[in-house]
């Protein structure tokens, strides 16, 4: 992984039982953040989804209700079984046509240049190999496609960034692999994306995950391969 401003501990896989617990408590844990503005941000971001849409790390389906009704199709990728079951129930309850696939962001079961819009909301902080995931996103996106994202990121404040660094390991163990200080927009640029993003604050959530970047990324002329 490129050195873009933070040191991550070695990748460890959370125990399966803890991932099941996380799937159960995920929506209640995010509730304050959702009602304090994240739900509105999801709606605004997803208004820009078009054509063939892929959402990575779809989780319990908090985005599903916000997709435009005129997208051509919607594929929801989620590797965790308990999350996937909750996602299926949410999709059924909304009668939203969608295909749910068991897939991690690092290995997407889709053809090259087959997707118009990729959506990532609070996902790239958690994937074990973010650059590999970004290369996969670039692979499946069409030349004029876009990655729409909301991600919590490394703080610009030196004090808050130092707090993120100090709490990284315990937070990662608690939050199922989430890296609270990952400089995700910088990683996007390393992988050849042109990024346009705004700063925001994830109110209602712990301070170390409040700094947000919200925006869109398009493929540049070259994407790192490997």
N, C-alpha and C positions, 0 to 999 in steps of 0.2 A: 504494500500500500504506500502511496506517496506520502511524504512528510508535508502535511499542510496545516500544522499548528497544534496537534494534540497527540498524546501517546496513549494508546488503548492497551488494556491488559490483554493477555492471551485469550483467544476465543474459547469459551466454554459453553457447552450445551446445557440449558436449564433442564432439570429433571422433568420427565413427562408429567408427573403428578402436579408439579408446580405450574406447568403450562396449562393444565386443566383448571387449576384454581384461578389462574390469571384470566382464563376465558370466562369464568363465572363472574368474577368481580370487575371485569374490564369496564362495562358500561356504567355501573354505579361509581367506580373510581373516577371516571371522566365526567360525571354528571355536572359538577360545578363548572368545569371548563366549557362544557357544551352550552349551558344556559348563559354563561358569561361572555359568549361571543363566538365560540368555535363553530357552533351550528350555523350561524349566519355566514361565517367565512367559508364553510363547506359549500353552502348554497351558491355563494357568489363565484367561487372557483369553478364549480362543476357546471355552471351556466355556459362555460366555454368549451365543454366536451362536445365532440362532433364525430360523426361517422362511426367507424369501428373502434370501440372503446375497450381498453384493458385497465382494470384496477389491480395493482399489486398489493399484497398484504391486506386484503379486504376485511379481515377481522370479523367482527360481528355484524357488519353491514351498516355502520352509521352513515355512510355516504349514499346508500342506495336510493333513498327517497328523494334525493336532490338532483338526480340526473335528468337532463331534458328528455321529454317523451319522444323526441324525434331522432335520437341516436339510432344508427342502423342496427347495432347489436352491442351487447354488454357482456364482457367476460370478467369474472371475479376470481382472482387467484388467491388462494389461502392455504398454506401448508399445514396448519395446526388443526387436528381433527375436531376438537371441541369447539373451537372458533367456527369451523366450517359448518358444523351442525346448527349453531346459532344463526349463522349467515343464511343458511337454507331456510330456516323458519322465518327470518325477516323477509327474505325475497318472496316466499310463498304468501306471507301476510299482506304484502303490498301489491301482489299480482304484477310484479315488474318482470317482464321477460329478461332472463339473464342465465348465463351458463357459468356454473361454479366449477373450478378446476383445482385439483390438489397439486399445487406448484409453488415453489419458492421463487423469489425475484431473481435469484442467480441462475435459474434454469427454467425458462418459459417455454411451454409446449406449443409455440406459435411459429408460423412461417416468417421468414425474413420479409420486411417491408409490408406487413399485413395489417398494421394498426395505425389509425389516424390520431388517437389520443391515448396516452398512458397517464393514469392518475396514481399519485402516491401521497397519501396523507398520513403523516406520523409513522412512516414505515422505514425509510432509509436510515433512521437512527438505530434500527434493530437488526438489520440484515448482517450476517457474519462477514460477508465479503461485498462491501458497497460498490467498489469499482467494477467487480464482476457483474453485479446487478445492473449498474448503469450501462455497461457494454451490452447486456442483454436487452435493455430498454432501447438502446440505439439500434440494435439489430432488428427488432420487430417494428420499430417506427418507420413509416413511410418518409420519403425525403422532406415532405412538407408537414410532417406530423409534429406534435408537441407533447411534452411532458408537463402536466399540471401538478403542482405540488404545494403542500403545506408541511414544513418540517421544523421541528425545534432543533436548535443549532448551538454551537459554541458561542458564548457571550462575548460581546465586544468590550465590556467592562472588565479590566484586569482583575478586579476583586471578585466579580461573579465568576469569571473564567477559572480563577484559582479555586473557588468553592466547587465548581464543577469537577475540576481535576481531582480534588481531594475526595469527593464523594462518588467518583466514577465507579469504583469497584463495588461498593455496597449497593448503589443504585442499580447497577447492571444485574447484580444477582437478584435483587428484589423484582425488577421490572422485566424479567424474562429476556435479558440480553440487550436492553436499550442502552445506547451510548449517549450520555447526556451532553457531551462536549464535542460531538462530531461536526466538523465544518463542512456540511453537506454541499452547499453551493460551490465551494472550492473544489470538491471532488467532482462535481458535475463538469466544471470547466476543465479539470485534468483529463476527463474522459471525452473532451471534444464538444461539449454542449455550449451554446450561447445562452446565457442565463439573464432573465429579467425578473427581479424580485424586490418586494417591499419588506421592511421590518414591521414586526407586530409583536404583541405581548399575549401570551397564553394565560389569561387571567383565570383565577380559580384553581390553579395547579401549583405544585411545588416550585420554588423560585429557580431551581437549577434547570428546569425545562421550560421556563417561560419565554426565553428569547425565540422568536419565530422568524422564518423567511417564507413568504408566500409569493408564488409567481409561476412562471412558465419557462421552459427550456426547449430549445430547438437544436437539432443536430448541426454541428459545424461541418467544415469541409473534411475533417479527418477525425476519427474516433480511435482511441487507443485500442489496440488489438491484443489478443492473448487469451 
